Amino acid sequence: MIQKITPNIFRLATKELTQDSFFVWLLLWADQAHSAIDPALNRAAQDFVKLLVGQSGDYKVLNVNAGRQLQNIDLWAEVNDEYFICIEDKTNTGAHSGQLSRYKEFILERYNGKPHILRFVYLKTGNESTATLNLIREQDGYTVIDRKAVLQILNSHQVNNNIFNDFCAYLSALEELTTSYASFDIVNNEMSAAEGFYVELQQLIPEWTDWKYVSNPTGGFLGFWYHWVKAESFELYIQIENRLKSDIRVTIKISGLDLKIETLNQVCSEVRLLGLEYGLDIVRPKKYRLGKTSTLAIVDNAVPQTINHLIDMPQLLLTLQSIQVVLDLYAANTSMN
């Protein structure tokens, strides 16, 4: 008999507004006035508030007021008449259109002259590139709180409440799927696992990397790119493309103004020869499409699998390092000519 998955409202109501409502509900439960009604839920909510304000376990949470959509700010909370928390709550989307700066400016003006300590939080329960999150920390001045941090707090409490437990189960399932990136088939079929694979690569590659979903007329892909090198009037870089439910491939991209097919053919031939010295099978795509960036070449068999259909991560990293060396050599050779 096939075991049925327990119905979970958060698997059905996946919009960010649903998550917004949960977090406001949880914040309101942190008020000390509710401690006698459900002590376990109150303690979990209070620990969540402490996470948001950056306080330790002995901090007393007495009064909490919270709401949604203050001047388009997703969530807000006032704690003990001491803290005001501005929260941008994200599931699978990212910050856009300068919204974080606008919210910060509005709150700084609104609370000018008030005694509150202001906290700006980017609450992310989906997956996002570490490069993007670092910009949010460094340029926008927001504290990033991710899914793992939220789960660590919520799962540390035994709460007898269906809403609370459904949300914990929903986030836990997402975390489990994200960390299942070892399997090639799962990475190529499940978006969360594909994102988790890229998050892991960002930890393993010791230089700046980035990734996001790229929409295009051919169906789109989850892309990962890094290692730009300047060569003549163009740049080369490495791009991994996960075309979900199709394939995962490693490509060499070329970007520059007024590129011609003849140029791409010549550069590809020269890069291919260099690649042979490092055991790389670098081939032309079936057809060149000129644009701001074009696929110069594809590295065949660059994402190897073990006999158990797991991604051979050590071998993949060695292959990527070889591609980096080839691009560096090509750039160095062109600078000498």
KOLGU-662170 format. One record per atom (N, C-alpha, C, CB): x, y, z. Coordinates in steps of 0.1 Angstrom, whole numbers, plus 5000, padded with zeros to 4 digits. Each point is the difference from the previous one (the first is absolute). Glycine has a CB too. Layout:
REM residues N
XYZ/...
END
This chain:
REM residues 337
500849885000/499250125000/500950135000/498149875012/501550224979/500850135000/499650095012/500149984974/500950065033/499850095011/499650144996/501649865014/497350194990/499550134996/500750115009/497849904992/502550215001/500650115008/498950075007/501950034983/498450005030/499150075008/499650144994/500949885021/497950164978/499650134994/500750115008/497849914992/502750195001/500850115006/499650134993/501949855007/497550245000/499550124994/501150084993/498250015018/503049984987/501150084994/500549954987/500650075023/499149804975/500349944987/499050044989/501149815011/497750234994/498950044991/500050154998/498749805007/501550285004/500050144999/501550055000/497750025012/502949984976/501450034999/500450144998/500249774991/498850325008/500350144998/500850065012/497950024985/502950095012/500750065010/499050065011/501950054984/496950005011/499150055010/499649905010/499150154982/500849735015/499749895010/501150005010/498749874983/502550135013/501149995009/500150135008/501349864985/498450265009/499950125008/499049995011/500650134980/498349815017/498949995011/500549905011/498250044983/502549865013/500549915011/501050075009/499749804985/501250275009/501050075009/499450115008/501749954983/497350125012/499450105009/499249935011/499850164980/499549735017/499349925010/501049955011/498449934982/502850035014/501049955009/500550125009/500749814984/499650305009/500550125008/499050045010/501350074980/497449935017/499050045010/499949915012/498750104981/501649775016/500049905011/501150025010/498949844984/502150245012/501250025009/499650105011/501549964981/497450115018/499750095011/499749925013/499050164983/501649905028/499949935013/498649975004/502150115007/496949974988/498649995004/499549864996/499750254998/500949694992/499549874995/500749885006/499550114979/501449915030/500849895006/499249905007/501950165002/497049885004/499149915008/499149924991/500150165019/499649894969/499149934991/500749884993/498850224996/502449804999/500849894994/501550035003/498349964982/502250005030/501350035004/501149954990/499249985023/500649904971/501049954991/500150094987/499649775009/499350274986/499950084988/500650145003/498049874991/501750185021/500550135004/501550005001/497950045012/502749854993/501449995002/500749994986/499749895022/499750034969/500649994986/499950144993/499349764999/499650315003/499850134993/501050105006/497649954996/502650045017/501050105007/501449974995/498550015020/501949864978/501349974994/500250054986/500149805015/498850204978/500050054986/500250155000/498549824992/500950255017/500250145002/501450045004/497650025006/503049905003/501450025004/500949984988/499549925023/500249984968/500849994988/500050124992/499549765000/499350304998/499850124991/500850125006/497849914993/502150115020/500750125006/501449975004/497850075008/502749814990/501449975003/500349995014/500550114979/498649855029/500249995015/500249855004/498650215003/502049785009/500349865005/498849955008/502450065001/497749825004/498949935006/499450065013/501049804990/499850285017/499550065012/499350134998/501949895012/498050164976/499250124997/498649985002/501750074983/497650025024/498649995004/499150074989/500649995025/498649934969/499050054990/498750025007/501149884981/498450245021/498850035007/498950044992/501450075018/498850034973/498950054992/500449994985/499350165019/499849794973/500349994985/498750054993/501749815003/498550284988/499050034990/500649984986/498950175016/500349784975/500549974987/498850014990/501749845010/498850184977/499050014989/500649984987/498750155014/500549874975/500549984986/499850134993/499449755001/501350264988/499850104990/500050145005/498749834987/502350215020/500250145003/500850074990/499949945024/499550144967/500750074989/500749894991/500350215015/499049684983/500449894992/501149915006/499550144981/500949905032/500949915007/499249875004/501350205009/499349694988/499349875003/499549995014/501349894982/499650125027/499749975014/500750115009/499749754996/499750285015/500650095010/499649955014/499950204983/501049845026/499749965014/500650115010/499849754994/499550285016/500650085011/500149915012/499050224991/502249785016/500349915011/500450085012/500749824984/498550175027/500350065013/500150154999/501249805006/498250264984/500250154997/501550034999/497850055012/503049854985/501550024999/500549984986/500249925024/499249984969/500449974986/498950024990/501649835010/498850214979/499149994988/500749924990/498950235004/500449674991/500549904990/499350024987/500649845018/500250194971/499550014987/500449874993/500250264999/498949664996/500349874994/499549994986/499849905023/501150074968/499749964987/500049854999/501050214990/497849735008/499849855000/500049954986/498750025022/502249894975/500249944987/499949855000/501450204993/497949744997/500049864998/501049974989/497649975009/501850034979/500949974988/500450124992/498849784999/500650335003/500450124993/501250075007/497650034991/502950085003/501150075006/499650155001/501749834992/499250255015/499850145000/500150064986/500950015024/498350104974/500050064987/499750155001/499349784990/501050294999/499650144999/500450095011/498249924986/502950055021/500450095011/499150005012/501150144983/498049755018/499050005011/500650015014/498649874985/502650065017/500650005014/500450135004/500749774996/499950314995/500550135003/498850105003/502049964985/496950025007/498850095002/499449975014/499650004975/500349875028/499449975013/500950055012/498949804990/502450195008/500950055010/499950155002/501549814995/498450264994/499950155001/498750045006/501350024979/497649915018/498750035006/500049985015/498949934979/501749965026/500049975014/500950105007/499549754995/501750284999/500950095007/499350145002/502049884989/497250165001/499350135001/498949995010/500650054977/498649845023/498949985009/500449995014/498849894982/502350055021/500549985014/501150105004/499449764998/500850344994/500950115003/499650075013/500650034976/500349975034/499750065013/499349915010/499850214988/499949675008/499449905009/501149915006/497850004987/502049955025/501049925007/500349864994/499450145020/499849824971/500049864995/501449964994/497550014997/502949875005/501249954993/499449944987/501449955021/499150084968/499449964987/500749884995/499450234994/499949665002/500549884995/499449984986/500449905023/500550074967/499549984986/500449864997/500350244993/498749675004/500249864998/499549964987/499849965024/501149964969/499649934987/499849855004/501350174985/497449795016/499749875004/499749914988/499050105021/501949814977/500049924988/499849855003/501550174989/497349785007/499849855002/500249924988/498350075017/501849994971/500449934988/501550004999/497950064989/502649914999/501550004997/500450124992/500049755001/501150305002/500550124993/501649994999/497950145007/502649924983/501550004998/500650085012/499749994975/501449955030/500850075010/500550134996/500649785009/499750244978/500450134995/499050105002/501449894983/497350085014/498950095002/499850045014/498949914980/501249985029/499850025014/501150095006/498849785001/502450204994/501150095005/499850144996/501549814998/497950224991/499750144996/499050065009/500649944976/498449985027/498950045009/500650045014/498349864987/502650065017/500750035013/500850134999/500049755006/500950254984/501050104999/499550134995/501749824997/497550184993/499550134993/498750055006/501249934980/497949985023/498750045005/500050015016/498949904979/502050035027/500150015015/498949925007/501050224997/498549674996/499049915006/500749885006/498250084984/501249875027/500449885006/499349894992/500450105023/500349804972/499449894993/499849895009/501150064979/497649895022/499649895008/499549894991/499550145021/501149754978/499649904990/499249895006/502150054987/497549855005/499149895003/500649925012/499149994976/502249985023/500749925010/499950075014/501549914983/498650225017/500050075013/498649995006/501850164993/497249864998/498649995005/499749865005/499350184983/501049725009/499849865004/500749975013/499749944976/501550115026/500749975013/499250055012/502250014987/497250105011/499250065011/498749925002/501050234996/498349754993/498649955001/500149855004/499250164983/501849765012/500149865002/500549975014/500349964976/500250145031/500549985014/498950005010/502150114993/496649915002/498950015010/499049894996/500350255003/499149695008/498949914998/498750085002/501449805008/497950224981/498850085000/498849924995/501450214996/497549795011/498849934996/499150094993/500249845019/500250204969/499150104992/500249964985/500350195018/498649784976/500049954986/500650114990/498049865005/501750264997/500550114991/501650005001/497850145002/502649875011/501550005002/500749884995/499550135020/499949754982/500749884996/499949974985/499449915022/499550144972/499949994985/501150094994/497549955001/502850165004/501050094994/501449945003/498550205004/501749755007/501349935003/500249884990/499950075024/499149854974/500149894991/500250044986/498549875015/500950244981/500150054986/501550054998/497550075000/503050015009/501450054999/501049895001/499350215010/500449694998/500949895002/500149914987/499549995024/499450004969/499949924988/500850084989/497849905006/502150234994/500750084990/501549995003/498150164998/502349855015/501449985003/500649874996/499650165019/499649734983/500449874997/500249984985/498849915020/500350154972/500149994985/501250084995/497549974999/502750155007/501250084996/501349935003/498650215005/501549725005/501349935004/500149864993/500050135022/499049844969/500149874993/500750014987/497949935011/503150174988/500650034987/501149894996/499650245005/500649665003/501049904997/499549924988/500749995023/498049994975/499449924989/499950084988/498849865016/501850094973/499950074987/498550014995/502349914994/497049985008/498650014995/499150095008/500249774993/500050245020/499350105008/500350144996/499949835019/501450204980/500550134996/499550044987/502149965013/497749954978/499550034986/498550004999/502049904991/497350075020/498549995000/499350095010/500349774992/500450275019/499450085010/500750135002/499349795012/500050324987/500650135000/500750035013/498250084985/501349885027/500650025013/501349935001/497850035010/502349844985/501249935000/501150064991/498749795005/500850264983/500950064991/500650135006/498749914981/500550165026/500550125007/500949965011/497950124995/501849785012/500949955011/501449964994/498049935013/502050014976/501249964993/500950134997/498849804990/500650305005/500750124998/500550075012/498750034979/500549975032/500450055013/501249935005/497750075005/502449804993/501149925004/501250044992/498549815007/501450204980/501150044991/500650135004/498949884981/500250225023/500550135005/500949995012/497950104991/501849805017/500949975012/501349944996/497949985014/502149954975/501249924997/500950074990/498749805003/500850304989/500850074991/500650135006/498649904981/502750115021/500550115007/500250134992/501249835013/497750214980/500050134994/498550044998/502249964988/497650165007/498750064999/499249924990/500850235006/498049724998/499149934992/498650065002/501449795001/497750174989/498650055002/499149904992/500750245002/498049765002/499149914992/498650065002/501449805004/497750174986/498650035000/499349934988/500550225012/498249794988/499349944989/500050104988/498549865016/501850084972/500050094988/498949954991/502550035002/496650074995/498849974991/500450044986/498450045019/501349874972/500350034986/499049924991/502550045005/497549994982/499049944991/500149854998/500050214988/501249735016/500249864998/499649925012/501950054985/497650025025/499549935012/500650045013/499549814985/501650265015/500650045012/500949905007/498150155002/502749895008/500849915007/500550075013/500849894979/499650035030/500650055013/501550014997/498249905015/502350224985/501450034996/500950035011/499250084979/502149885020/501050035010/501250054992/499249825016/501450294988/501150054991/501150065009/498450044982/502949965013/501150055007/501250004991/499149925022/502050144983/501450004994/500050074986/500449785012/499450354989/500150084987/501550034997/497850105005/502649894983/501450034996/499850104987/501049785009/499950324991/500050094989/500949954989/499550195015/500149804973/500849964988/499750084988/500149765009/500850324987/499850094988/498850095003/501049834984/498050175007/498950105002/498849935006/500850134980/499449755026/498849935006/500449935013/499149964977/500049995029/500249925013/499549864999/499850215013/500949704994/499549865001/499749975014/501449934980/497649985022/499749965014/499449865000/499750245007/500149705004/499549875002/498550015004/502349905006/496950024988/498650005003/499549855001/499650234989/499749745022/499349875001/498550024998/501849925017/497650004975/498650014996/499349885004/500650154981/498549865028/499149895004/498650024993/501349975023/498549964967/498750004993/499249895006/501050104978/498249945032/499349915008/499249904992/499950175018/500249704985/499349894993/500649984987/497950055012/503350014985/500649974987/501549965002/498550174989/502449935014/501449975002/500750115008/500049874979/501250105026/500850095006/501350014992/499049955023/501450174973/501350004992/500850125005/498849904980/502550095017/500950115003/500450064987/500949885021/499050254978/500350074988/501150115002/497749964992/502950084997/500950125000/499350114993/502149865001/497750255005/499250114994/501050114995/498049955015/501550124975/500850114995/499150135000/501549844986/499050275018/499350124999/500850124995/498649925020/500850164972/500850114994/499150074989/502249895005/498350224991/499350084989/500449954986/499850205016/499249804975/500349974986/500849874998/500050254996/499649655011/500649864998/499549944987/500249975025/500649964968/499649944987/500249845002/500750214987/498549725005/500149865000/501449954997/497649994992/503150085000/501449964997/500950015012/499750084976/500050025032/500850025012/499749895010/500050254997/498749715004/499749895010/500649874995/497850125005/502249864982/500649874995/501550005003/498349994982/502450125016/501450005002/500349995015/500350144980/499049935029/500349995014/499749865005/499550255003/499449704993/499649865004/501149904996/497650064998/502949954990/501149914996/501250015009/499250014976/501250115027/501250035008/499849955015/500650194985/498249835020/499749965013/499949845001/498850225004/500749734985/499949855000/501449935000/497850034987/503150035006/501449954999/500650005014/500250074976/499650055031/500550015014/499449905009/500450244996/498349745002/499249905008/500549864999/498150154998/502449814990/500449874998/501249965009/499250014977/501650095026/501249985009/499649975014/501350154985/497549895019/499549985013/498949895001/500650245005/499349684984/499049905000/498550044998/501649885014/498250244981/498750064998/499549974986/500550185018/498349784981/499449994986/499150124998/500049745001/500550364993/499350134998/499550004985/501550125017/497249894982/499449994986/499250134997/499949755002/499950274985/499150114996/498549975003/501750074983/497550035020/498549975000/499649974986/499750155020/499149794979/499449974987/499950124991/498849815010/500950314996/499850124992/500450125009/498249894986/502650205008/500350125007/498850104999/502549964996/497250105016/499050115000/500750125006/498049845002/502150274989/500750125005/499150085008/501550004980/499150065031/499350095009/500950075009/498049854999/501550215011/501050065010/500949905006/498350175005/501249714997/500849895004/499649884991/500250085024/500749834973/499749894992/500849885006/499750144979/499749745018/500749885004/501149974990/497949915011/503350104994/501249974992/500249854998/501050225007/498949715004/500349864999/499349925012/502250054989/497749825009/499449925011/501149905004/497750024990/502549965023/500949905005/499349875002/501450185011/498949724980/499349875001/500349935013/500049994975/499049945030/500249915012/500750075012/500249814984/499450325017/500650085011/499449985014/500550164983/498249785017/499449975013/499949855001/498650224999/502449725006/500149855000/499149945012/502350014990/497349875008/499249935010/500749875004/497950094990/501949885023/500549875005/499149894995/501050115021/499449764983/499149894995/498750005007/502149874997/497750215014/498850015007/499250124996/501049895019/499450174969/499350124995/500150125009/498549854988/502650165019/500250125008/501050094993/499649875021/500350264981/500950094993/501449985007/498250174995/502849814996/501449985005/500550145002/500349774988/499550285024/500450145003/501550024999/498050025014/502849904992/501550024999/500450014985/500349885022/499250034970/500450004986/499550124992/500049755001/498750295003/499550124994/500850125003/497749915002/502850105011/500850125004/501450004992/498950005023/501649884975/501349994993/499850044985/500749815015/498150154979/499750044987/499950164999/498949784996/500450275013/499850155000/501350075002/497749975010/503249984999/501350065001/500849994987/500049945025/499949954968/500749994987/499450104990/500449765004/498350264996/499550104991/500550145004/497949864996/502250175017/500550135004/501450024995/498649995020/502349904981/501350014995/500150034985/500749845019/498450094974/500050024985/499650144996/499449764998/499650305009/499650134997/501150105004/497649945004/503150045007/501150085004/501150004990/499449965024/501049924971/501049984990/499650074987/500749795010/498150204986/499650064988/500150155001/498449814995/501150255016/500150145002/501550055001/497849995012/503049934994/501550045001/500649994986/500149915023/499549994969/500649994986/499650114991/500049765003/498750294998/499550114992/500750135004/497849884997/502550135016/500650135004/501550014995/498550005021/502149894976/501450004995/500050024985/500749855019/498250134974/500050014985/499850144996/499249764998/
END
